Amino acid sequence: MAAVNERNGDAYVGCYEFMPSTDFPTGIKLTIRREGDQLVGRAVGKNVLQGTFDIYAESETDFFLPIVGAQFVFIRNNLGQVTAVILRRAGLTDHEGKKLKNDRPSVSGVGQQSLRSG
């Protein structure tokens, strides 16, 4: 597993908006924050579970959520800034969430739910 530190972990911190889809009819608002060397997420939308979830690094751009067997792939622009995240999960279509500009979560995070388990 790759390590997340203050320098690289803060690049992923923020709010991401996923448009409505068949899997997530109301879309998803995903908030990611860093707690030490751990990324923590929280999602709001229909077909998602309650609570926060830990996000584990596999590489500099690939992360996984063992609780639901999902993967996040972060997208960077030509300046190296994270601009989006792709949610991948077996049996579902890939979903891209755009990072919202100047929308950084508080220490406690926002939202009420996490990704669905099945």
C-alpha atoms as one frame of an Amber mdcrd trajectory, in Angstrom:
protein
   0.000   0.000   0.000   1.217   3.494  -0.844   1.472   6.109   1.895  -0.564
   9.301   2.020   1.202  12.255   3.583   0.398  15.931   4.048   2.032  16.950
   0.768   0.299  14.447  -1.506  -2.808  13.753   0.600  -4.024  17.332   0.539
  -4.256  17.196  -3.275  -7.223  14.791  -2.966  -9.017  16.705  -0.206 -12.197
  18.429  -1.284 -15.723  17.872  -2.536 -16.569  15.967  -5.701 -19.886  16.026
  -7.508 -21.188  13.007  -9.456 -24.087  13.586 -11.844 -27.257  11.473 -11.513
 -27.135   8.028 -13.148 -29.023   4.750 -13.135 -26.900   3.537 -10.190 -27.139
   6.817  -8.271 -30.371   8.584  -9.368 -29.771  11.709  -7.268 -26.051  11.831
  -8.018 -23.432  11.795  -5.272 -21.656  14.519  -3.370 -18.420  12.989  -2.091
 -16.322  14.748   0.533 -12.739  13.633   1.127 -10.623  14.846   4.026  -7.249
  13.806   5.415  -6.783  12.581   8.978  -3.042  12.223   9.466  -1.865   9.790
   6.789  -5.374   8.457   6.115  -7.933   9.730   3.607 -11.520   9.574   4.858
 -14.603   9.915   2.688 -18.274  10.579   3.161 -20.883  10.503   0.405 -24.422
  11.849   0.166 -26.976  10.589  -2.349 -29.503   7.863  -3.025 -28.219   4.250
  -2.886 -25.355   5.007  -0.484 -24.642   3.707   3.034 -24.506   5.736   6.249
 -21.228   6.880   7.779 -17.652   7.653   6.855 -15.185   5.296   5.186 -11.408
   4.992   5.009  -9.813   5.306   1.580  -6.577   3.367   1.068  -3.831   4.245
  -1.431  -2.592   1.665  -3.931  -0.561   4.199  -5.906  -0.381   7.956  -6.351
  -3.685   7.990  -8.276  -5.397   4.681  -7.409  -7.206   4.181  -4.106  -9.595
   1.537  -2.816 -12.453   1.102  -0.367 -12.349  -2.465   0.963 -15.702  -2.076
   2.722 -17.537  -2.059  -0.647 -14.882  -3.345  -3.035 -14.737  -0.038  -4.894
 -11.818   1.840  -6.416 -11.201   5.578  -6.795  -8.920   6.740  -9.604  -7.974
  10.403  -9.255  -7.508  12.468 -12.414  -4.911  15.262 -12.600  -4.682  18.130
 -15.089  -1.480  19.167 -16.875  -0.493  21.233 -13.793  -0.730  18.160 -11.553
  -3.886  19.348  -9.766  -6.570  16.788  -8.935  -9.666  17.750 -10.938 -11.858
  14.644 -10.781 -12.220  11.116  -9.446 -13.560   8.014 -11.161 -15.541   5.573
  -9.018 -15.158   1.964 -10.184 -17.050  -0.967  -8.777 -17.653  -4.420 -10.212
 -21.093  -4.669 -11.774 -21.544  -0.890 -12.052 -20.699   1.621 -14.749 -17.702
   3.869 -13.985 -18.821   7.215 -12.563 -16.779  10.426 -12.756 -17.054  13.075
 -10.072 -15.766  16.568 -10.772 -13.827  18.277  -7.996 -15.613  21.435  -6.917
 -13.350  24.475  -6.823 -12.715  26.194  -3.488 -14.922  23.710  -1.639 -12.730
  22.195   1.066 -14.303  20.110   3.824 -14.074  21.003   7.473 -12.081  18.839
   9.861 -15.227  16.889  10.725 -16.311  16.586   7.063 -19.771  17.069   5.622
 -22.525  14.790   4.435 -24.302  11.903   6.009 -23.572   8.728   4.057 -20.968
   6.507   2.394 -21.017   4.397  -0.742 -23.489   1.552  -0.978 -22.370  -1.970
  -0.259 -24.379  -3.837  -2.759
